[in-house]
Amino acid sequence: MGIREWVIPQDKVFFDQFEQLSRVVMEAADALVDLVENFEDVKTKVKKIGGIEHEGDRITHEVYEQLNITFITPMEPQEISRLASALDDILNYIDGTAQKMFSYGITETDAHMRELAKLI
């Protein structure tokens, strides 16, 4: 092992976790689009989105745990934290949107709602 390998961390765990978290965000976004495009069985779809959001919370928690035990990170620790938090926020917004649609008793969606869901 040379000095470069010793100084620059070769562990890609954060990148793997961000990839997992990104996949979960995409899954939640797709589920929201499905909800607004096929507005039926809403309770089940909202519950599914909630489950996806919990999976994202689990991965985000793993990122923070790894950050707490890693001395040398592949990028600034604040940037890792900020990115994990931003991805988690997106999941929270998707889940919150679905929850509010169910709680407010929305009975149908319109073109504007479908277009906004696709922007995520």
C-alpha positions in Angstrom: 0.0 0.0 0.0 1.4 3.3 -1.1 1.1 6.7 0.7 -1.7 7.7 -1.7 -3.9 4.7 -0.8 -3.2 5.3 2.9 -4.1 9.0 2.8 -7.0 8.8 0.4 -9.8 6.5 1.6 -10.6 3.7 -0.8 -13.8 2.8 1.0 -16.8 3.4 -1.3 -19.4 2.8 1.4 -20.8 6.3 1.3 -21.2 6.2 -2.5 -22.9 2.8 -2.2 -25.3 4.2 0.4 -26.1 7.3 -1.8 -26.8 5.0 -4.7 -29.2 3.0 -2.5 -30.8 6.1 -1.2 -31.2 7.5 -4.8 -32.9 4.3 -5.9 -35.3 4.6 -3.0 -36.1 8.3 -3.9 -36.8 7.2 -7.5 -39.0 4.4 -6.3 -41.0 6.8 -4.1 -41.2 9.3 -7.0 -42.5 6.6 -9.3 -45.0 5.5 -6.7 -46.3 9.1 -6.4 -46.7 9.4 -10.2 -48.6 6.1 -10.1 -50.8 7.5 -7.3 -51.8 10.6 -9.2 -52.1 9.0 -12.6 -54.1 6.0 -11.4 -56.0 7.4 -8.5 -57.6 4.2 -7.2 -56.9 2.1 -4.1 -55.4 5.3 -2.6 -54.9 4.0 0.9 -52.8 1.1 -0.3 -50.6 3.3 -2.5 -50.1 5.8 0.3 -49.1 3.0 2.7 -46.6 1.8 0.1 -45.1 5.3 -0.2 -44.8 5.4 3.6 -43.0 2.1 3.6 -40.6 3.4 0.9 -40.0 6.5 3.0 -39.2 4.4 6.0 -36.6 2.4 4.0 -35.0 5.8 3.0 -34.9 6.7 6.7 -33.1 3.5 7.5 -30.5 4.1 4.8 -30.1 7.8 5.9 -29.5 6.5 9.5 -26.8 4.2 8.2 -25.1 7.1 6.4 -25.0 9.0 9.7 -23.8 6.0 11.6 -21.0 5.4 9.1 -20.1 9.1 9.2 -19.7 8.9 13.0 -17.2 6.0 12.8 -15.2 7.1 9.7 -12.1 9.1 10.4 -11.2 9.9 6.8 -14.1 10.3 4.4 -14.0 10.5 0.6 -15.5 14.0 0.7 -16.2 16.6 3.4 -18.3 15.1 6.2 -20.6 18.2 6.1 -21.2 17.5 2.4 -22.1 13.9 3.1 -24.5 14.9 5.8 -26.0 17.6 3.6 -26.6 15.2 0.7 -28.1 12.5 2.9 -30.4 15.1 4.5 -31.5 16.5 1.1 -32.4 13.1 -0.2 -34.2 12.3 3.0 -36.1 15.6 2.7 -37.3 14.6 -0.8 -38.6 11.4 0.5 -40.4 13.2 3.3 -42.0 15.6 0.9 -43.2 12.8 -1.3 -44.6 10.9 1.7 -46.2 14.1 3.0 -47.9 14.8 -0.3 -49.4 11.3 -0.5 -50.5 11.5 3.2 -52.2 14.9 2.7 -54.0 13.7 -0.5 -55.4 10.8 1.5 -56.2 12.8 4.7 -57.9 15.6 2.8 -60.1 13.2 1.0 -59.0 14.1 -2.5 -61.3 12.1 -4.8 -59.6 12.8 -8.2 -56.5 14.3 -9.6 -56.2 16.8 -12.4 -53.6 17.5 -15.1 -51.7 20.0 -12.9 -51.2 17.5 -10.1 -50.0 14.8 -12.6 -47.6 17.3 -14.1 -46.2 18.3 -10.8 -45.8 14.7 -9.7 -43.7 14.0 -12.9 -41.4 16.9 -12.0 -40.0 15.0 -9.1 
